[in-house]
Every structure is written in C-alpha cells, then in structure tokens.
Amino acid sequence: TVNGREKIPCEVCIFAPGHSARDTFEMLSGKELIMQPKAFAFGVRIEHPQSMIDMSQYGRLSGEELGPAAYKLTGKASDGRGVYSFCMCPGGYVVNASSEEGRLAVNGMSYSGRDSANANSALIVTVSPEDYVGYAPQGTKESLTGIEFQRNLERAAFEKGRGRIPQQLYGDFMTGTVSSSYGEFASCTKGETSFADLNEILPEFACRDIGEGIRSFGRKIRGFDRADAILSGVESRSSSPVRIVRDENCVSSIDGFYPCGEGAGYAGGIVSAAMDGLRCAEAIIKRYRKLD
C-alpha cells in the first residue's frame, strides 16, 4: 500500500528503506515479518582544521594540488568495544540531521569543492542489543528496542543543547566541563549550536570509549587529540538498529518480500547497500529464470 491509499498488487516486493524509516519499522513489527534488533554504532562528530589533517597525511606535499586529505581510523577500547571513524568529510560541515520533533541528531557532509576550513568525521562506538535493551520503555517490542535507544540519545541531545547542536571541546569533554568558547579554530556547522556537557547525553561507557579512542588516534594523526578538537552530538544513525530476517535466497518470512540494503539491516553505507541490491536482484533472477 502506497501512502496508505493506493494498493499495488505484486508477486515480488524489494523492500529497501533508509535506516531512519522508524514509522515503517513500527508498522511492519505488527505484521508476519520476523524482525530482530541488531548491533550498530553511535557517538559524536569530531572536527579538526583541515590544514592539520592535510599536514599529517601529506606532510610537506600538502596543498591545493593534492586536495583536502581524508582519514580512516579504527581501534578497540579497553572494554573490547570497537571505536572508529565513519563517514569522514574533508573540508566539510557538521549538519543538524534531526527528523523527529523534540530530538536532535547530527551528520556530516562536504560540498563538491570540499573547501570549508574543517575536516569532520563521526567517531563512534559499537553497541549490541544486550547493551541497549534496558533503555527502552516497558512494553517495547524487542525488535524496536534499538530505535528507542536512539530516541533517548536524541532527546537528551535536544534538551541539553536547548534545541541546538550540543558541542564541547575535547579537553573539556574529558573533565566534564561545559566549554565557554572555541579554541584556535571555530566549528563549521549547518545549524545553530550550543555548548553543553556531552557526558550528560551519552552513556558512561560511550564517553569512556570515545575518550580512549581519541587518545589512541592522536598517536596516528598528530593533533587528533588536541584539547580544542570540537565534538558535536549526537551521531546516532550510523546504521539501522533493526534487521528484517531473510533466508539464503534473500526472502523474508513473507514469501516474495525481499528485505534489502541498509535500513533492512544488510548494509552499512552507500557501496555495501548497492552490493546488497545486486545480491537481491540476482536472487530474484535465479528464482524466475527459465531452466535450460
């Protein structure tokens, strides 16, 4: 059914939602589909001067000819959780990506010129259903507990930031102090900002692991752990918190219904979602192709 009005009968339906299609997931949870909560990652956006990243990556060769440098960082915190950068945006902006009233989430973007003064990236930690099930209101369906965990984070971000993107310098984050001003560089954002203590938004384990991760990454990129690095919260939509179960032929518990891509729980970005689309298409071709 399209928009609650038009019905389109079909034998095959490829269901490829985005990872934030919460109303759709809630609707499907009452159907005959088998759905599960899944692990994902959440955290903050971190900003540095793009010139600092260029110098670290390119050294004396940095400059206009090479363009703004990117990075990818991975690590493991002392509690065993993964900590890593995600969706790095050279010469980019931190953007307010909220989609629900009274809640706030951030993302990152770069224009084609990649010409803002700052580099930014998500800095996120892994979380499992066992970690977040306790954050959901009583009576929440198990498959939707990850969504409720995200909503709790986004509600706290909205409240602590007073409706604006909550920000904190890394040095202040480590001491639990609300920042009063930027350091040697200002934030590049799309949306209003407000200083707040991100320790009051994120769970304790996430704050600890993010702090450990930034210290570790400072040994890989000089200055990554500088005290005036800017953190913005909350990055809660790195991937879907829901998986619609399918078999080896990509079919769900409803025959002919093919969950596909990031929102369905089978990808974690543009390229992997495209690959999963090919996988589902091949499965459908094999099902209907005439035998030789």
Secondary structure, DSSP 8 states (H G I E B T S, - for coil): -BTTTB----S-EEE---TT-HHHHHHHTTTT--EEE--EEEEEEEEEEHHHHHHHHHGGG-STTT-S-----EEE-TTS-EEEEEEEETT-EEEE---STT---EEEE--TT--SSEEEEEEEEEE-HHHHGGGS-TT--GGGHHHHHHHHHHHHHHHHTTTSEEEEEHHHHHHT----S--SS---EES-EEE--GGGTS-HHHHHHHHHHHHHHTTTSTTTT-TT-EEEEEE--SS-SEEE---TTS--SSTTEEE-TTTTTS-SSHHHHHHHHHHHHHHHHHHHS---
